[in-house]
């Protein structure tokens, strides 16, 4: 029987830390089986081309424990280059996939989810290298609800890549200021996987976004509630390094017998120009507070005297 090391029995050195990159093709099983092989071969070619475009050809050349997953690919690399993998590589991958999909004449479209993580993994040259909790978590993040939802909700003509970063990767690379992307490019999400006992804090990054990222299906109710509630000065001071806190005060917008909302309104909204003591304002029926995300004008935009016909 092969010998397995018992945990907690003795102290030993940590394996070397590695960056882990995993990608997965959206709707792979939706293509006829005859196309699966060609898609599987194309994914590493696209990764290689995008790393070259980003000036990171050495990352592909020196990749550790590489493995095809059929509908994706995974490998390890020196974590010192993770800031460059976050940016500019993810943007370069978006560009390479855009070119590929435009030239494929709609026969095959490859849109990728990408997962980035950092952690200690065995890397001795053995065929079973690269196995461990950081590798497992990388794949769980890749299969998590937020990154799947954001790619599904975005335009197939615009957004070709959606990435999810582990919290360790985000804190070490983004919040610490080592990558060329501001923290505000990233969205905190609760990463969960259907049918799996997995739940972690993670961070979404979409190099070329489309559609509505501010969506409960993507962010989760708790994250949105946390973003919408007012924050005290003490809470602001405890936020992660590099991220600017934005409080959500009550927003009171007044107009002549109506409310005109433009952009995004957070918190409660109160209407003070009630006509005749009732709940009817300028033809709209309003009860309670209006909350959530409001786009455009809410209600009618009136020019001139609204009561002209009643004179």
Backbone torsions as a table, in degrees:
resi	resn	phi	psi	omega
1	UNK	NA	137.5	177.7
2	UNK	-66.6	145.0	-179.1
3	UNK	-82.2	133.8	175.1
4	UNK	-117.6	139.0	-180.0
5	UNK	-74.9	130.0	177.2
6	UNK	-79.3	129.0	176.8
7	UNK	-70.9	152.8	174.5
8	UNK	69.2	0.5	-177.1
9	UNK	-82.9	-31.1	-179.7
10	UNK	-156.4	161.2	176.9
11	UNK	-85.1	147.6	178.8
12	UNK	-151.0	164.8	-178.8
13	UNK	-71.7	145.3	174.3
14	UNK	-68.8	146.1	170.5
15	UNK	-65.7	163.6	179.2
16	UNK	-65.3	147.8	176.6
17	UNK	-77.1	138.7	179.8
18	UNK	-134.0	145.5	165.1
19	UNK	-77.5	143.8	178.7
20	UNK	-124.2	130.4	179.1
21	UNK	-124.0	126.4	176.2
22	UNK	-132.5	141.1	176.6
23	UNK	-129.9	156.8	-178.2
24	UNK	-144.8	136.5	-178.8
25	UNK	-85.2	133.3	176.8
26	UNK	-71.1	136.4	174.4
27	UNK	60.2	31.9	179.9
28	UNK	-57.8	-45.7	-177.2
29	UNK	-72.3	-10.2	177.5
30	UNK	-76.0	-14.7	177.6
31	UNK	-86.6	152.4	176.0
32	UNK	-57.2	147.0	-175.8
33	UNK	-57.0	-30.5	-177.9
34	UNK	-64.0	-20.9	-179.0
35	UNK	-93.8	-8.9	-174.7
36	UNK	-62.7	-41.3	-178.7
37	UNK	-62.8	-43.8	-178.8
38	UNK	-68.0	-35.3	177.1
39	UNK	-66.8	-42.8	179.5
40	UNK	-60.5	-38.6	178.3
41	UNK	-73.1	-30.9	-175.8
42	UNK	-73.1	-33.1	-175.0
43	UNK	-59.4	-51.7	177.5
44	UNK	-63.5	-31.0	175.9
45	UNK	-64.0	-40.0	178.4
46	UNK	-68.5	-38.2	176.6
47	UNK	-62.6	-44.9	178.8
48	UNK	-60.3	-46.3	-178.6
49	UNK	-63.6	-39.6	-178.3
50	UNK	-71.7	-36.3	176.6
51	UNK	-66.0	-39.2	175.4
52	UNK	-62.5	-42.8	179.8
53	UNK	-63.0	-33.2	-179.8
54	UNK	-84.4	2.1	-178.6
55	UNK	76.4	24.9	-176.3
56	UNK	-121.6	37.8	-177.9
57	UNK	-58.3	-31.6	-179.3
58	UNK	-65.8	-27.9	178.9
59	UNK	-63.1	-42.0	178.7
60	UNK	-71.2	-42.1	-179.0
61	UNK	-62.5	-37.8	-175.2
62	UNK	-100.2	15.8	-175.7
63	UNK	-60.2	147.5	-177.4
64	UNK	-111.2	149.4	-179.3
65	UNK	34.0	55.1	179.6
66	UNK	-69.2	148.8	-178.6
67	UNK	-157.7	133.8	172.4
68	UNK	-85.5	137.4	177.5
69	UNK	-106.3	14.0	-177.9
70	UNK	88.8	-69.6	177.9
71	UNK	-97.1	13.5	-179.7
72	UNK	-165.8	-163.0	-176.2
73	UNK	-157.9	149.5	179.7
74	UNK	-144.2	145.5	172.6
75	UNK	-160.7	163.6	176.9
76	UNK	-105.4	162.6	-179.1
77	UNK	-159.6	170.4	179.3
78	UNK	-61.7	120.3	-176.8
79	UNK	-65.4	-15.4	179.2
80	UNK	-62.4	-24.4	-179.0
81	UNK	-95.7	4.7	-179.6
82	UNK	-55.9	-37.9	177.4
83	UNK	-57.2	-34.2	-179.9
84	UNK	-79.9	-25.5	174.7
85	UNK	-69.4	-42.0	176.0
86	UNK	-62.4	-46.3	176.4
87	UNK	-153.2	120.9	25.1
88	UNK	-102.6	4.7	-170.7
89	UNK	-62.7	-45.3	-178.1
90	UNK	-59.1	-37.8	176.2
91	UNK	-67.4	-37.9	177.8
92	UNK	-66.4	-38.2	176.2
93	UNK	-62.0	-41.7	174.9
94	UNK	-57.3	-44.5	-178.9
95	UNK	-67.0	-42.5	-179.4
96	UNK	-65.0	-41.6	178.7
97	UNK	-67.7	-37.0	176.4
98	UNK	-60.6	-46.8	178.2
99	UNK	-61.3	-44.9	-178.8
100	UNK	-61.4	-46.8	-176.7
101	UNK	-69.2	-32.5	176.8
102	UNK	-67.9	-34.8	-176.5
103	UNK	-90.1	-8.3	-179.6
104	UNK	-83.5	-2.6	177.1
105	UNK	55.9	31.5	175.1
106	UNK	77.5	0.5	-180.0
107	UNK	-66.4	-48.7	175.9
108	UNK	-137.3	128.8	173.8
109	UNK	-114.4	126.5	179.3
110	UNK	-110.8	113.4	173.7
111	UNK	-117.7	135.3	-170.0
112	UNK	-118.9	140.0	161.8
113	UNK	-93.3	140.7	179.4
114	UNK	-127.2	142.1	178.9
115	UNK	-126.6	134.6	-179.1
116	UNK	-125.5	135.5	-178.4
117	UNK	-149.8	165.6	177.9
118	UNK	-137.1	136.3	176.5
119	UNK	177.7	171.6	-179.2
120	UNK	-77.7	127.1	179.3
121	UNK	-140.3	142.2	176.3
122	UNK	-58.9	134.4	-178.3
123	UNK	-151.0	75.0	-177.3
124	UNK	-111.2	-0.5	-174.6
125	UNK	96.4	-2.4	178.0
126	UNK	-73.6	152.0	-177.3
127	UNK	-67.1	-17.8	179.9
128	UNK	-101.7	15.2	176.2
129	UNK	-61.4	160.8	172.7
130	UNK	85.0	4.2	-179.9
131	UNK	-96.1	133.5	-179.4
132	UNK	166.1	177.7	-176.7
133	UNK	-58.1	-44.7	178.7
134	UNK	-58.5	-38.1	177.2
135	UNK	-66.6	-44.5	178.2
136	UNK	-59.9	-44.5	-179.3
137	UNK	-64.3	-34.9	178.4
138	UNK	-59.9	-42.7	179.0
139	UNK	-71.8	-35.3	176.9
140	UNK	-64.6	-42.8	177.1
141	UNK	-60.0	-39.4	-179.7
142	UNK	-63.6	-31.4	-179.5
143	UNK	-94.8	4.3	-173.5
144	UNK	-74.5	158.6	-175.7
145	UNK	-59.3	-45.2	-173.0
146	UNK	-61.9	-45.4	-176.0
147	UNK	-71.8	-32.7	174.8
148	UNK	-67.0	-42.5	-176.9
149	UNK	-66.7	-41.2	-175.7
150	UNK	-69.4	-34.6	177.5
151	UNK	-72.5	-37.8	178.8
152	UNK	-67.4	-34.0	-176.6
153	UNK	-83.3	-10.9	-177.3
154	UNK	-93.2	168.4	-177.3
155	UNK	-76.2	130.1	176.8
156	UNK	-67.8	-17.6	179.1
157	UNK	-86.0	-15.1	-173.3
158	UNK	-117.9	-52.5	-172.2
159	UNK	-98.8	115.3	-179.2
160	UNK	-107.7	-14.3	-175.6
161	UNK	-136.2	134.1	168.2
162	UNK	-130.3	127.1	-176.0
163	UNK	-114.7	149.4	174.1
164	UNK	-130.1	130.4	-178.6
165	UNK	-108.9	137.2	172.0
166	UNK	-63.3	159.9	179.5
167	UNK	-63.5	-36.4	177.7
168	UNK	-62.8	-43.9	178.7
169	UNK	-62.3	-44.4	-179.5
170	UNK	-62.4	-47.2	-176.8
171	UNK	-65.2	-43.1	-176.7
172	UNK	-72.7	-34.2	-169.0
173	UNK	-104.9	-45.6	-172.5
174	UNK	-92.0	-58.6	-177.1
175	UNK	-61.6	-29.6	179.2
176	UNK	-79.7	-7.1	173.2
177	UNK	86.9	16.3	-175.7
178	UNK	-87.0	-18.2	179.7
179	UNK	-101.4	163.5	-176.5
180	UNK	-87.3	26.3	175.8
181	UNK	-123.7	133.9	178.2
182	UNK	-70.1	147.3	178.2
183	UNK	-54.4	-26.5	-179.4
184	UNK	-70.1	-8.4	172.9
185	UNK	-76.4	-10.6	-173.0
186	UNK	-112.2	146.8	-178.2
187	UNK	-120.5	125.0	177.3
188	UNK	-71.5	134.4	-179.7
189	UNK	-139.3	153.1	170.4
190	UNK	-87.4	112.9	-177.0
191	UNK	-88.4	114.4	175.8
192	UNK	-128.9	155.0	-179.6
193	UNK	-123.7	127.4	-178.6
194	UNK	-60.5	128.5	177.3
195	UNK	79.7	3.9	-179.1
196	UNK	-123.1	142.7	176.6
197	UNK	-79.3	68.0	-175.5
198	UNK	-135.1	128.4	176.2
199	UNK	-154.6	116.5	-179.4
200	UNK	-139.9	153.2	169.3
201	UNK	-73.9	133.8	-179.2
202	UNK	-147.4	178.8	-172.6
203	UNK	-137.8	124.7	178.1
204	UNK	-87.9	142.4	172.3
205	UNK	-141.2	124.8	178.9
206	UNK	-119.6	109.6	-176.3
207	UNK	-57.9	-40.2	178.5
208	UNK	-128.6	87.7	-174.7
209	UNK	-75.5	156.3	172.0
210	UNK	-151.8	159.2	-177.6
211	UNK	76.4	-158.3	-174.1
212	UNK	-112.0	106.5	178.0
213	UNK	-78.2	-21.6	-179.1
214	UNK	-83.2	77.9	-168.1
215	UNK	-138.2	131.7	-178.7
216	UNK	-61.8	-28.5	177.6
217	UNK	-65.6	-27.5	-177.3
218	UNK	-94.1	-50.8	-173.3
219	UNK	-83.5	-28.9	-174.4
220	UNK	89.5	147.1	-176.0
221	UNK	-59.6	-42.6	-175.2
222	UNK	-64.4	-41.7	-179.9
223	UNK	-64.2	-43.0	179.1
224	UNK	-64.9	-42.2	178.1
225	UNK	-60.8	-40.2	178.6
226	UNK	-65.3	-35.3	179.3
227	UNK	-72.5	-32.3	-174.2
228	UNK	-84.5	-28.2	-175.1
229	UNK	-73.1	147.9	176.8
230	UNK	-62.4	144.0	178.7
231	UNK	-111.8	141.4	175.2
232	UNK	-80.8	166.0	179.4
233	UNK	-60.6	-36.6	179.4
234	UNK	-65.4	-39.7	178.4
235	UNK	-66.4	-38.3	178.1
236	UNK	-60.5	-38.9	-177.3
237	UNK	-69.6	-19.4	-178.4
238	UNK	-93.5	0.7	-179.9
239	UNK	-66.3	162.9	-176.6
240	UNK	-61.8	147.0	179.1
241	UNK	-58.7	137.8	175.7
242	UNK	91.2	-10.6	-179.2
243	UNK	-105.9	134.9	179.3
244	UNK	-87.9	128.1	178.2
245	UNK	-81.5	140.3	176.7
246	UNK	-124.8	116.0	179.4
247	UNK	-76.6	160.8	-179.3
248	UNK	-121.8	78.7	-179.8
249	UNK	-72.7	166.8	172.8
250	UNK	-61.9	137.3	-179.5
251	UNK	-109.6	118.1	179.1
252	UNK	-114.0	114.7	-178.4
253	UNK	-117.1	121.4	-176.9
254	UNK	-114.7	141.9	174.6
255	UNK	-146.4	177.4	-177.8
256	UNK	-72.6	99.0	177.5
257	UNK	58.4	28.0	176.9
258	UNK	-164.8	166.2	173.6
259	UNK	-115.9	131.5	175.3
260	UNK	-115.6	116.1	-178.3
261	UNK	-107.0	130.5	178.9
262	UNK	-127.8	127.7	179.2
263	UNK	87.9	-145.1	-175.5
264	UNK	-109.6	127.5	-179.4
265	UNK	-114.9	123.1	178.5
266	UNK	-108.1	150.3	176.6
267	UNK	87.1	-169.5	-178.6
268	UNK	-80.1	151.7	178.3
269	UNK	-130.0	128.0	-174.4
270	UNK	-118.5	141.3	-178.6
271	UNK	-112.3	121.4	-171.5
272	UNK	-104.8	-10.3	-175.6
273	UNK	-100.7	64.1	179.8
274	UNK	-75.9	132.5	-177.0
275	UNK	-88.1	118.8	173.8
276	UNK	70.6	20.8	177.0
277	UNK	79.6	0.1	-179.5
278	UNK	-97.3	-164.2	-177.3
279	UNK	-106.0	12.5	-179.5
280	UNK	-100.7	120.5	-178.6
281	UNK	-123.8	115.0	174.4
282	UNK	53.4	35.4	177.9
283	UNK	91.7	-14.0	179.2
284	UNK	-96.7	144.4	175.5
285	UNK	-98.4	120.9	-174.0
286	UNK	-126.2	131.7	174.7
287	UNK	-138.3	134.5	178.1
288	UNK	74.3	-158.5	-178.6
289	UNK	-100.3	145.7	172.2
290	UNK	-96.7	123.0	-179.3
291	UNK	-130.5	172.5	178.4
292	UNK	103.7	-158.0	-179.3
293	UNK	-103.0	124.3	-176.0
294	UNK	-118.2	124.0	179.8
295	UNK	-111.7	139.3	176.1
296	UNK	74.2	-157.3	179.8
297	UNK	-87.3	137.3	177.0
298	UNK	-104.5	107.9	-176.6
299	UNK	100.3	-164.7	-175.5
300	UNK	-92.1	146.3	169.8
301	UNK	-101.9	119.1	-170.7
302	UNK	-113.4	131.8	175.0
303	UNK	-109.4	134.1	-179.4
304	UNK	87.6	-161.1	-177.4
305	UNK	-84.4	119.1	-177.2
306	UNK	-68.9	-22.6	-178.2
307	UNK	-104.0	25.7	-175.0
308	UNK	-61.3	-36.7	-176.1
309	UNK	-75.5	-10.7	-177.6
310	UNK	-99.4	5.5	-179.3
311	UNK	-73.2	NA	NA
